Amino acid sequence: MNQTSGTTVAISLITSGFILPRKGVLSSCQIQITEVGEGRKRYRKMHGISRKTPSQDEQEASDLKAAELRDLQSQFLHLHHNKIYTKEALETSAKLLVVNPEHYTGWNYRKLAVQHFLDHQSETEVDSESIQLVLNEELRVVENALKKNFKSYGAWYHRKWVLSKGHSSMDKELRLLGKFQKLDSRNFHAWNYRRFITMLKKISDEEELQYTTDMIFDNFSNYSAWHNRSVLLSHLFEKRGKGHSHKESILEEEFEFVRNALFTDPDDQSGWFYHLWLLDQMVKLEPLLLSSWPPHGCCLYLSVDDYIGCGNLFPRIHFQSKDRMFPIVLYFSEAVEGVNSSTVTIEYEYYSNDDVIWRPLSANRFGCAQAWLTYLNFPDEVHFLKDSPVKVVVAQFPGIVSTNGVSFSQTSYIEFSLCVPSHDREHTEGQTIPRILWKNEKFHPHITESHDASLLNPLHQLKITEEGKSKSSDWSMKTIANEIAHCRDLLSSTNCKIGKLTLARLLMAQSKLISYCIPNDGVKVHYEEILGLYHDLMELDPVHICYYEDEHSLVLLKQVTLSMESILRYCHQYGDSISPSMDSHFCLRLNDLSLSRIGNVERLLWIQMLDLSHNKIRSIEGLEALQLLSCLNLSNNKICSFAALDPLRMLKSLKVLDISYNEIGAHSVDTRRYLCSFPMTHAVKNDWNFEEFANVGVDLTNHWDAFFIFRGLNLIQLDILGNAVVSDQLKQLLFKLMPSLNWFDGENRN
């Protein structure tokens, strides 16, 4: 590298899912090195500490040490590969581990040596004194290694392994821990080891809680102590039925305890993180069924007509499906698991509940999801049905559980009627389908007093049944209101960033409790205040602006979907006339709102035409719950890869898509692309037929992620211009994947 003043090298170590840090977000794995050339001297600055390039003598000494280490490692590997466990061999490994405590193979070798000795003892007469000497030697080696590096994972794990043999003194370990924690009271390795020791010694959670209190009083900034406190209290909450204090009483005391730390040093984040954990305990409520598609009390007409868009809600709800099937979506307040034919039953005379298979939409790593989907498929022998009743009973049997372990115990039900046309109903094949134009002049403000607007009310119904209401007391509401007052009081005297963030989270938690029907004595959520707090945070803390933008977007969407009246302000009629007709479509326009993230869609399951253009959207996760969506405008956003469009694969009704003028292909390194299942891996079933594309000159090497997204779609209109990835080869691939494509980038292919 040239020794030029101001040269900056950024090294990003990405460890999770090959996802690069978002623009504007400083990764914890990011190291910034600044090199400045000044004559023959070179200075390096890492983590704010200037380091001088070593002199020639220093470099020679360092090279000599490296040579000695290589020789020592070579000797050790010879011993390890030949399974030599003599006293001299163990001394060699001990020397290596003291020099390099992170040598995991060295620790593994010592485990094998000790186990070899113990196995030999079991075959002969057991000598407890000899066993004790061997294990004590292991503890001594670990202690010497920890003196070299107090944060060595391998050393701490090896010490745990030695103690698990049951021949060591726990009191001695606690004394040793005390010495280590005096050197660094926040070292999380020592705290993790302490939890291990207290479990073996059977020290009560109450006694350890007092120790944690003393450590926090000694240093409010001890994050590890706060974390240990949360672990201990979690154990106490689990044992609340065995005579321990009530959870509410404990939380009240903890809020008061942490408040002392917050008011003492508002800029220290340790207490704020613990406060956030306490808040999370407050809103761990029983999961509720928020909404569904079809909605309770509606009449659904399963149409085979080949027109697109929202259709029209007059005089009944239409859903287009040529294959005579329609989706059922259940949307819960929390991510849950256990949704299956046993916990959710469908009562319909033409359908067996045993044939129903529920699948999660956008499940987390535990297999839990807020939205669950199944399909009812009507075979050809089922002829015209008129107003046939369907009943969906949720949680008739226990089994639906949230990620937090709280069970869904309230039985709820959804009833609707269904009209299925005859399979041989005459409809026009190959008819000319008009192009959807996303121009402002094509949209007209929706008339809220119109007849079809009144039909939207059941579509917006969140309380499925009275049984679904929460039975929780108003204690949580009062406690959060009290914390909001204290937080506002603190912010009146200091401009604390994390204090503003906490206040925003408190207000959103209050909103969540209100939406769950907890008695609130007329309390209203001030969404404008929350939006203002996130706007202030964007200016105060631009390093984390992407996170604040995402949270701002979620709050804004919550405000938009707060009521049917607020939603209708964003609803427009698409077409040449605002009067209801088969050629006009009902569209929700959320364009130009600076949205960066999608969420809070539980009230939008009925949407079939959605405009999200001119925002800052990077990912469309959340849209997969909108199973009726047929027209989607994502133009002029910040989508940088086809992988970000993965939820589209779950939208079987999607016909019109506009992703023009995004950033697809504009980034030389786009690791989000590898979120797709690469066709050459063995981790997924590979049913991809590449030969048929080779015949038309399409190389999937560069476009396999586009293939992954679009191969399951049946679009009739697609706009993709304005993206760097667009090429003639990509167009050929898309035409091959979607033969139904009539309109492409504004041109009629027919």
C-alpha positions in Angstrom: 0.0 0.0 0.0 1.3 3.5 -0.8 2.2 5.6 2.1 -0.2 8.4 1.3 -1.6 10.6 4.0 -5.2 9.8 4.7 -5.2 6.4 3.2 -7.9 4.3 4.9 -8.4 0.6 4.8 -11.7 -0.9 6.1 -11.6 -4.5 7.0 -15.0 -6.1 7.5 -15.2 -9.5 9.2 -18.6 -10.8 8.4 -19.5 -13.8 10.5 -23.3 -14.2 10.3 -25.0 -15.3 7.2 -22.5 -13.5 5.0 -24.5 -10.3 5.4 -22.6 -7.1 5.1 -23.3 -4.3 7.6 -25.9 -1.8 6.3 -24.7 1.5 5.0 -24.3 3.9 7.9 -24.2 1.1 10.5 -20.9 0.4 12.3 -20.3 -3.3 12.7 -18.8 -4.6 15.8 -16.5 -6.7 13.6 -15.3 -3.7 11.7 -11.7 -2.5 12.2 -10.6 0.7 10.7 -6.9 1.2 10.2 -5.4 4.5 9.2 -1.9 4.6 7.9 0.1 7.8 7.6 3.4 8.1 5.8 5.9 10.4 7.3 9.5 9.8 6.1 10.6 6.4 7.1 8.3 6.3 10.2 5.0 4.6 9.9 2.3 4.8 12.5 -0.8 2.6 12.8 -3.9 3.6 14.6 -6.2 0.8 15.7 -9.2 1.3 18.1 -7.9 4.8 18.7 -4.4 3.6 20.0 -1.3 4.7 18.0 1.2 2.0 17.4 4.8 2.5 16.2 6.3 0.2 13.7 8.9 -2.0 15.5 12.6 -1.3 15.2 14.9 -3.8 13.5 16.0 -5.3 16.8 12.4 -5.6 18.0 11.5 -7.2 14.7 14.4 -9.7 14.9 13.4 -10.6 18.5 9.8 -11.1 17.3 10.9 -13.3 14.5 13.0 -15.4 16.9 10.0 -16.0 19.2 7.9 -16.9 16.1 10.5 -19.5 15.1 10.6 -21.0 18.6 6.8 -21.2 18.6 6.7 -23.0 15.3 9.3 -25.5 16.6 7.3 -26.0 19.7 4.1 -26.5 17.7 5.8 -29.0 15.4 6.9 -31.0 18.4 3.4 -30.9 19.9 1.7 -32.0 16.7 4.0 -35.0 16.5 3.0 -36.0 20.0 -0.6 -35.5 19.3 -0.7 -37.5 16.0 1.1 -40.4 17.6 -1.0 -40.3 20.8 2.0 -39.9 23.1 0.8 -39.0 26.6 4.0 -39.1 28.6 4.9 -36.6 31.3 7.4 -34.9 28.9 4.7 -34.7 26.2 2.3 -33.0 28.6 5.0 -30.5 29.6 5.4 -29.6 25.9 1.7 -29.0 25.4 1.6 -26.9 28.6 4.4 -24.7 27.3 2.5 -24.2 24.0 -0.7 -23.3 25.8 0.9 -20.8 28.1 2.4 -19.1 25.0 -0.8 -19.4 23.0 -3.9 -20.1 25.1 -6.1 -20.0 22.0 -4.6 -23.3 20.7 -7.8 -25.4 20.7 -6.0 -28.5 19.5 -3.7 -28.2 22.5 -6.6 -28.2 24.9 -8.2 -31.1 23.1 -4.9 -33.0 23.4 -4.9 -32.6 27.2 -8.5 -33.8 27.4 -7.5 -36.9 25.5 -4.4 -37.4 27.8 -6.4 -37.0 31.0 -9.2 -39.3 29.7 -6.6 -41.9 28.7 -5.2 -41.8 32.3 -8.7 -42.1 33.8 -9.6 -45.0 31.6 -6.4 -46.8 32.6 -7.2 -46.2 36.3 -10.6 -47.7 35.9 -9.0 -50.9 34.5 -6.8 -51.2 37.6 -7.2 -50.3 41.2 -8.5 -46.8 41.5 -6.0 -44.4 43.0 -7.9 -41.3 44.0 -4.8 -39.4 45.0 -3.2 -39.9 41.6 -6.4 -38.7 39.9 -6.5 -35.6 42.1 -2.9 -34.8 41.2 -3.6 -35.1 37.5 -6.7 -32.9 37.7 -4.9 -30.3 39.8 -2.1 -30.1 37.2 -4.8 -29.4 34.6 -6.2 -26.6 36.7 -2.7 -25.2 37.2 -2.1 -25.2 33.4 -5.4 -23.4 32.8 -4.6 -20.8 35.5 -1.2 -20.0 33.9 -2.9 -19.7 30.5 -5.6 -17.4 31.9 -2.8 -15.1 33.3 -1.6 -14.8 29.7 -5.1 -14.2 28.3 -8.0 -13.8 30.7 -10.5 -14.1 27.8 -9.4 -17.4 26.3 -12.4 -19.4 25.4 -10.4 -22.7 25.2 -8.9 -22.2 28.7 -12.3 -21.5 30.4 -14.0 -24.5 28.6 -11.1 -26.8 29.6 -11.5 -25.7 33.2 -15.2 -26.5 33.1 -14.4 -29.9 31.7 -11.9 -30.6 34.5 -14.4 -29.5 37.2 -17.1 -31.7 35.7 -15.0 -34.7 36.8 -16.0 -33.9 40.4 -12.7 -34.0 42.2 -12.1 -30.2 42.7 -13.0 -27.7 45.4 -15.7 -25.3 44.5 -14.7 -22.9 47.3 -11.2 -22.6 45.8 -12.7 -21.8 42.4 -14.8 -19.0 43.9 -11.7 -17.5 45.5 -9.9 -17.7 42.2 -12.9 -16.1 40.5 -12.8 -13.3 43.0 -9.2 -12.5 42.1 -10.0 -12.5 38.4 -13.0 -10.3 38.8 -11.0 -7.8 40.7 -8.8 -7.5 37.7 -11.8 -7.1 35.3 -15.2 -7.1 36.9 -17.0 -7.0 33.6 -15.3 -10.0 31.9 -18.2 -12.2 30.7 -16.1 -15.4 30.7 -15.7 -15.1 34.4 -19.4 -14.4 35.0 -20.3 -17.4 32.8 -17.9 -19.5 34.7 -19.4 -18.2 38.0 -22.9 -19.4 36.9 -21.3 -22.8 36.2 -19.7 -22.9 39.7 -22.8 -21.8 41.6 -24.8 -24.5 39.8 -22.4 -27.2 40.9 -22.2 -25.8 44.4 -25.9 -25.3 44.6 -25.8 -21.7 45.6 -29.3 -20.2 45.7 -30.4 -17.6 43.1 -31.3 -15.2 45.9 -27.7 -15.4 47.3 -26.2 -14.8 43.9 -28.7 -12.0 43.3 -27.2 -10.2 46.3 -23.7 -10.7 45.0 -24.8 -9.1 41.7 -26.3 -6.2 43.6 -23.0 -5.6 45.4 -21.1 -5.7 42.1 -23.5 -3.2 40.5 -23.3 -0.8 43.4 -19.5 -1.0 43.0 -19.8 -0.1 39.3 -23.0 0.9 37.6 -21.4 0.2 34.3 -20.9 -3.5 34.9 -22.9 -4.8 32.0 -22.0 -8.4 32.8 -23.5 -8.0 36.3 -26.7 -6.6 34.9 -26.9 -9.5 32.5 -26.3 -12.0 35.3 -29.1 -10.4 37.2 -31.5 -11.0 34.3 -30.5 -14.7 34.2 -31.1 -15.1 37.9 -34.5 -13.3 37.8 -35.6 -15.5 34.9 -34.9 -18.5 37.2 -36.9 -16.9 40.0 -39.8 -16.2 37.6 -39.9 -19.8 36.6 -40.1 -20.8 40.3 -42.8 -18.2 41.2 -45.2 -21.0 42.1 -42.9 -22.3 44.8 -43.4 -19.6 47.4 -41.2 -16.9 45.7 -42.2 -13.3 45.4 -44.8 -12.5 42.8 -43.4 -11.5 39.4 -45.0 -8.1 39.5 -43.5 -7.2 42.9 -40.0 -8.2 41.7 -40.3 -6.1 38.5 -41.5 -3.1 40.5 -38.4 -3.4 42.7 -36.1 -3.9 39.7 -37.4 -0.8 37.9 -36.7 1.3 41.0 -33.3 -0.3 41.3 -32.2 0.3 37.7 -33.7 3.9 37.8 -31.0 4.8 40.4 -28.3 3.9 37.9 -30.0 5.7 35.0 -30.4 9.0 36.9 -26.8 8.7 38.2 -25.2 8.3 34.8 -27.7 8.6 31.9 -25.1 8.2 29.2 -24.0 4.7 30.5 -25.8 2.1 28.4 -25.5 -0.9 30.8 -28.5 0.1 32.9 -30.5 1.0 29.9 -30.1 -2.4 28.4 -31.3 -4.0 31.6 -34.3 -1.6 31.6 -35.1 -2.9 28.1 -35.0 -6.5 29.4 -37.4 -5.5 32.2 -39.7 -3.9 29.6 -39.6 -7.2 27.6 -40.9 -9.0 30.7 -43.8 -6.6 30.9 -45.1 -7.3 27.4 -44.7 -11.1 27.4 -48.5 -11.6 27.0 -50.5 -14.5 25.8 -50.5 -14.6 22.0 -53.8 -13.5 20.4 -55.3 -14.1 17.0 -55.3 -10.6 15.5 -56.7 -11.0 12.1 -57.4 -13.5 9.3 -58.1 -14.0 5.7 -60.9 -14.6 4.9 -62.2 -12.2 7.6 -64.9 -13.2 10.1 -68.4 -12.8 8.7 -67.5 -12.2 5.0 -68.9 -13.8 1.9 -66.1 -14.9 -0.5 -66.7 -15.4 -4.2 -64.0 -17.7 -5.8 -63.9 -16.3 -9.3 -62.2 -17.9 -12.4 -62.3 -14.6 -14.3 -58.9 -13.6 -15.7 -58.8 -9.9 -14.6 -56.3 -8.5 -12.2 -56.0 -6.0 -9.4 -58.1 -5.7 -6.3 -61.1 -6.5 -8.4 -63.9 -4.8 -6.7 -65.6 -5.3 -3.4 -69.1 -4.8 -4.7 -71.4 -6.7 -4.1 -69.2 -9.4 -2.5 -65.5 -10.1 -2.0 -64.0 -11.6 -5.2 -60.9 -13.7 -5.2 -59.5 -14.8 -8.6 -58.1 -18.4 -8.8 -58.1 -20.4 -12.0 -57.0 -23.5 -10.2 -60.1 -23.3 -7.8 -58.1 -22.8 -4.6 -57.9 -20.0 -2.1 -55.7 -19.2 0.9 -56.5 -19.1 4.6 -54.2 -16.9 6.6 -54.0 -16.6 10.4 -52.1 -13.6 11.8 -51.1 -13.8 15.5 -49.8 -11.0 17.8 -46.6 -13.0 18.5 -44.6 -15.5 16.5 -46.0 -18.9 17.4 -45.5 -22.6 16.6 -47.8 -25.6 16.8 -50.3 -24.4 14.1 -51.5 -27.7 12.5 -54.6 -29.7 11.8 -54.8 -30.6 15.5 -54.8 -27.1 16.9 -56.7 -25.5 14.1 -59.7 -27.3 12.6 -61.6 -26.4 9.4 -65.2 -27.4 9.4 -66.5 -27.6 5.8 -68.7 -30.3 4.4 -66.7 -30.6 1.1 -63.3 -30.7 2.8 -61.5 -33.0 5.3 -59.5 -31.3 8.0 -56.9 -34.0 7.9 -55.9 -32.8 4.4 -55.0 -29.4 5.6 -51.3 -28.5 5.9 -50.4 -25.3 7.6 -47.0 -23.6 6.8 -45.4 -20.6 8.5 -44.7 -17.5 6.5 -41.2 -16.0 7.3 -40.5 -18.3 10.2 -37.7 -17.6 12.6 -34.9 -20.0 13.5 -37.3 -21.7 16.0 -39.9 -22.4 13.3 -42.3 -19.7 14.8 -44.1 -17.2 12.7 -46.8 -14.6 13.1 -48.6 -15.5 9.9 -49.6 -19.1 9.0 -51.0 -20.2 5.6 -53.0 -23.1 4.2 -54.9 -23.6 1.0 -58.3 -25.1 0.3 -58.4 -26.8 -3.1 -61.6 -27.7 -4.8 -61.3 -30.5 -7.3 -63.2 -30.7 -10.6 -66.0 -32.9 -9.2 -67.1 -30.1 -6.8 -69.6 -28.1 -8.9 -71.2 -24.8 -8.3 -71.7 -24.1 -4.6 -73.6 -21.1 -3.2 -73.0 -19.5 0.2 -71.5 -22.7 1.7 -70.5 -22.0 5.3 -66.9 -22.5 6.5 -65.8 -22.4 10.1 -62.1 -22.2 11.3 -61.6 -23.0 15.0 -58.3 -21.9 16.4 -56.7 -23.5 19.5 -59.5 -26.0 20.1 -56.8 -28.1 21.6 -53.6 -26.8 23.4 -50.4 -26.7 21.5 -50.0 -23.2 20.0 -47.0 -21.6 21.8 -45.2 -18.4 21.3 -41.4 -18.0 21.0 -41.4 -16.8 24.7 -43.1 -20.1 25.7 -46.5 -18.6 26.4 -49.4 -20.8 25.3 -52.4 -19.7 23.3 -55.2 -20.8 25.5 -58.3 -18.9 24.2 -60.5 -20.6 21.7 -61.4 -18.4 18.8 -63.2 -19.0 15.6 -63.7 -17.4 12.1 -66.9 -18.0 10.1 -67.4 -17.1 6.5 -69.4 -18.3 3.5 -67.9 -19.4 0.2 -69.3 -19.5 -3.4 -67.5 -21.8 -5.8 -68.3 -21.5 -9.5 -68.7 -24.4 -11.8 -65.4 -25.6 -13.3 -66.7 -25.4 -16.9 -67.8 -21.8 -16.5 -67.3 -20.0 -19.7 -64.6 -17.3 -19.7 -62.4 -15.7 -22.3 -59.0 -17.2 -22.9 -56.2 -15.2 -24.4 -58.0 -11.9 -24.0 -56.0 -8.7 -24.1 -55.1 -7.6 -20.6 -54.6 -3.9 -20.2 -51.4 -2.6 -18.7 -51.4 -1.2 -15.2 -50.0 2.4 -15.1 -48.8 3.7 -11.8 -49.2 7.3 -12.7 -50.8 9.7 -10.3 -53.5 10.8 -12.8 -54.8 7.2 -12.9 -55.6 7.2 -9.2 -58.5 9.0 -7.5 -59.2 9.6 -3.8 -61.4 6.9 -2.4 -64.9 8.0 -1.2 -65.1 6.9 2.4 -68.9 7.0 2.4 -69.2 4.7 -0.6 -70.9 1.4 -0.4 -67.8 -0.7 -1.0 -66.0 1.2 1.8 -68.5 0.0 4.3 -67.8 -3.5 3.1 -64.2 -3.1 4.2 -65.2 -2.9 7.9 -65.3 -6.7 8.4 -62.0 -7.0 6.5 -60.4 -4.8 9.2 -61.8 -6.7 12.1 -59.1 -7.6 14.6 -61.2 -9.0 17.5 -62.3 -12.2 16.1 -64.3 -13.2 19.2 -64.8 -11.9 22.7 -63.0 -15.0 23.9 -59.8 -13.7 22.3 -59.5 -10.6 24.6 -56.7 -10.5 27.1 -57.6 -11.2 30.7 -54.4 -9.5 32.1 -54.8 -6.8 34.7 -54.0 -3.2 34.2 -50.9 -3.5 36.3 -48.7 -3.6 33.2 -50.3 -0.5 31.8 -49.8 1.5 35.0 -46.2 0.4 35.4 -45.3 1.4 31.9 -47.1 4.7 32.3 -45.0 5.3 35.4 -41.7 4.5 33.5 -42.8 6.8 30.7 -43.2 9.7 33.2 -39.8 9.0 34.8 -38.1 8.8 31.4 -39.6 12.1 30.3 -38.5 13.6 33.5 -34.9 12.4 32.9 -34.9 13.7 29.3 -36.0 17.1 30.4 -32.6 17.7 31.9 -30.3 15.7 29.5 -30.3 15.0 25.7 -29.5 11.3 26.1 -29.7 9.2 22.9 -30.5 5.9 24.6 -33.0 7.6 26.8 -34.9 8.8 23.8 -34.7 5.3 22.3 -36.1 3.8 25.6 -38.9 6.4 25.7 -39.9 5.4 22.1 -39.9 1.7 23.1 -41.9 2.4 26.2 -44.5 4.3 24.2 -44.7 1.4 21.6 -45.1 -1.1 24.5 -48.0 1.0 25.7 -49.5 0.9 22.3 -49.2 -2.9 22.3 -50.9 -3.2 25.6 -53.7 -0.9 24.4 -54.2 -3.0 21.3 -54.5 -6.1 23.5 -57.6 -4.6 25.2 -56.0 -4.2 28.5 -57.9 -1.5 30.5 -56.2 1.8 29.8 -58.5 4.4 31.3 -58.7 6.4 28.0 -54.9 6.4 27.5 -54.0 7.2 23.9 -50.8 6.4 22.1 -48.9 9.5 20.8 -47.5 8.2 17.5 -46.4 11.6 16.5 -44.2 11.8 19.7 -42.6 8.4 18.8 -42.0 9.4 15.3 -40.4 12.7 16.5 -38.1 10.7 18.9 -36.8 8.5 16.0 -36.3 11.6 13.9 -34.2 13.2 16.6 -32.2 10.0 16.9 -31.4 10.0 13.2 -29.8 13.4 13.7 -28.1 12.7 17.0 -26.8 9.2 16.1 -26.3 9.0 12.3 -24.0 6.0 12.7 -27.1 3.9 13.4 -29.5 5.7 11.1 -30.6 2.6 9.3 -31.9 1.1 12.5 -33.8 4.3 13.4 -35.3 4.5 9.9 -36.6 0.9 10.2 -38.2 1.6 13.6 -39.6 4.9 12.3 -41.2 3.0 9.4 -42.8 0.4 11.7 -44.3 3.2 13.8 -45.5 5.0 10.8 -47.2 1.9 9.4 -48.8 1.3 12.8 -50.2 4.8 12.7 -51.5 4.4 9.1 -53.2 1.1 10.0 -54.5 2.3 13.3 -58.2 2.4 12.2 -60.3 1.9 9.1 -60.6 5.7 8.8 -56.8 6.2 8.8 -56.3 3.4 6.2 -59.0 4.9 3.9 -57.0 8.1 3.7 -54.4 6.2 1.7 -56.9 4.2 -0.4 -57.4 5.2 -4.0 -59.5 4.0 -6.9 -57.5 3.0 -9.9 -59.1 3.6 -13.3 -60.9 6.2 -15.4 -63.8 6.5 -13.1 -64.3 6.5 -9.3 -67.6 4.7 -9.6 -67.4 1.0 -8.8 -67.0 -1.2 -11.9 -65.2 -4.3 -13.0 -62.5 -2.1 -14.6 -61.6 -0.1 -11.5 -59.4 -1.3 -8.8 -59.0 -0.6 -5.1 -55.4 0.4 -4.3 -53.5 1.2 -1.1 -50.9 3.9 -1.9 -48.1 4.1 0.7 -45.7 5.8 -1.7 -43.3 8.6 -0.9 -43.4 8.0 2.9 -39.6 7.3 3.4 -40.5 3.8 4.5 -37.4 1.5 4.8 -39.1 -1.6 6.3 -42.4 -3.4 6.0 -44.4 -4.5 9.1 -47.7 -4.3 11.0 -49.6 -5.8 8.1 -52.2 -7.6 10.2 -54.8 -5.1 9.1 -53.9 -5.3 5.5 -54.5 -8.9 4.6 -57.3 -7.9 2.2 -55.0 -5.7 0.1 -54.8 -6.8 -3.6 -53.2 -3.6 -5.1 -50.3 -1.9 -3.2 -48.1 1.0 -4.2 -44.8 1.3 -2.2 -42.9 3.3 -4.7 -40.5 6.2 -3.9 -39.5 5.0 -0.5 -36.2 3.6 1.0 -37.2 0.0 1.2 -34.3 -2.5 1.3 -36.2 -5.7 2.1 -39.9 -6.6 1.6 -40.1 -9.1 4.5 -43.6 -9.0 5.8 -45.4 -8.8 2.5 -45.6 -12.6 2.3 -48.7 -12.4 4.6 -50.6 -10.5 1.9 -51.8 -13.6 0.0 -54.3 -11.7 -2.1 -51.7 -9.3 -3.4 -51.9 -9.2 -7.2 -50.4 -5.8 -8.1 -47.3 -4.5 -6.4 -45.2 -1.3 -7.2 -41.7 -1.3 -5.6 -40.1 1.2 -8.0 -37.7 3.8 -6.9 -36.6 2.1 -3.7 -33.2 0.8 -2.4 -33.6 -2.9 -3.2 -30.1 -4.1 -4.1 -30.6 -7.7 -5.0 -33.1 -10.3 -6.2 -32.7 -12.1 -2.9 -34.4 -9.2 -1.1 -37.5 -10.1 -3.2 -37.7 -13.6 -1.7 -41.2 -13.1 -0.1 -42.6 -12.8 -3.6 -42.2 -16.5 -4.0 -45.0 -17.0 -1.5 -47.5 -14.7 -3.3 -49.3 -17.0 -5.7 -51.8 -14.3 -6.8 -49.1 -11.8 -7.9 -49.6 -10.7 -11.5 -48.2 -7.2 -11.8 -44.7 -6.2 -10.4 -42.8 -3.0 -10.8 -39.2 -3.1 -9.4 -37.8 -0.5 -11.8 -35.2 2.1 -10.7 -33.8 0.2 -7.7 -30.2 -0.8 -7.0 -30.2 -4.4 -8.2 -26.8 -5.2 -9.5 -25.3 -1.8 -8.6 -23.1 -3.1 -5.9 -19.9 -5.0 -6.8 -20.2 -7.1 -3.7 -23.7 -8.1 -2.7 -23.6 -10.9 -0.1 -27.4 -10.8 0.3 -27.5 -12.6 -3.0 -26.2 -15.8 -1.2 -29.3 -15.9 1.0 -30.8 -17.7 -2.0 -30.2 -21.5 -2.2 -27.3 -21.9 -4.6 -28.1 -24.6 -7.2 -24.7 -26.3 -6.8 -25.0 -27.0 -3.1 -26.2 -30.3 -1.7 -28.1 -28.6 1.1 -31.2 -28.3 -0.9 -33.1 -30.4 -3.4 -32.0 -29.5 -6.8 -34.8 -29.9 -9.3 -33.6 -27.1 -11.5 -33.4 -28.0 -15.2 -30.5 -26.0 -16.7 -30.4 -27.8 -20.1 -33.5 -26.1 -21.4 -32.0 -22.7 -20.8 -28.7 -23.6 -22.4 -30.6 -24.2 -25.7 -31.7 -20.5 -25.8 -28.3 -19.2 -24.9 -29.0 -18.3 -21.3 -26.1 -18.7 -18.8 -27.6 -19.2 -15.3 -24.2 -18.7 -13.7 -24.7 -15.0 -13.4 -28.5 -15.0 -12.9 -29.3 -18.1 -10.7 -30.7 -15.8 -8.0 -33.2 -14.3 -10.5 -34.0 -17.8 -11.5 -34.7 -18.8 -7.9 -37.1 -15.8 -7.3 -39.0 -15.7 -10.6 -39.3 -19.4 -11.6 -42.4 -19.9 -9.4 -44.2 -16.6 -10.4 -46.8 -16.2 -13.0 -46.5 -12.5 -13.8 -48.3 -10.9 -16.7 -46.6 -7.5 -16.3 -43.1 -6.8 -15.1 -41.0 -3.5 -15.1 -37.4 -3.9 -14.3 -35.6 -1.1 -16.2 -33.3 1.3 -14.3 -31.4 -1.5 -12.5 -27.8 -2.2 -13.3 -28.4 -5.9 -13.6 -30.7 -5.5 -16.7 -29.2 -7.2 -19.8 -30.5 -9.0 -22.9 -29.6 -12.3 -21.3 -31.6 -11.6 -18.2 -34.6 -10.6 -20.3 -34.3 -13.9 -22.2 -34.3 -15.8 -18.9 -37.3 -13.9 -17.6 -39.3 -14.6 -20.8 -38.4 -18.3 -20.5 -39.4 -18.5 -16.9 -42.7 -16.6 -17.3 -44.3 -17.3 -20.7 -47.4 -15.6 -19.4 -45.6 -12.2 -19.4 -47.5 -9.9 -21.7 -46.0 -6.5 -20.6 -42.3 -6.0 -20.1 -40.9 -2.6 -19.3 -43.9 -0.9 -20.9 -43.8 -2.9 -24.1 -46.5 -5.4 -25.2 -44.8 -8.7 -26.0 -47.8 -9.9 -28.0 
